[in-house]
Amino acid sequence: MRIVWTLGAVADVESVTGPLWDRLMAKVELLGQFPGMGPTMDGPYEGYRQILVGRIRVTYQVAEDEVRIATVRHGARQLGLRRVRDDE
């Protein structure tokens, strides 16, 4: 599957540096082969999945042939709901 980053996720990931960035990119690449590896979310986040890389939470959606990265947030930050839209 193709990995697609929303504009918000790209802005989020800019704050990640060093070895954690390498681990994060490796795990996101795995989503292309194993999109169901992250648990599903519920409540207002229904339809999203998440994976953790250290203290970083990656929130994503699985579409027909792509994985859309919605947010990349430090675990201490409130997630906040940012829907993935086509124009992002």
Buried (B, 14 or more C-beta within 10 A) or exposed (E): BEBBBBEBBEEBBEEBEEEEBEBBBEBBEBBEEEBEEBEEBEEEBEEBBBBEBEEBBBBBBBEEEBBBBBBBBEEEEEBEEBEBEEEB
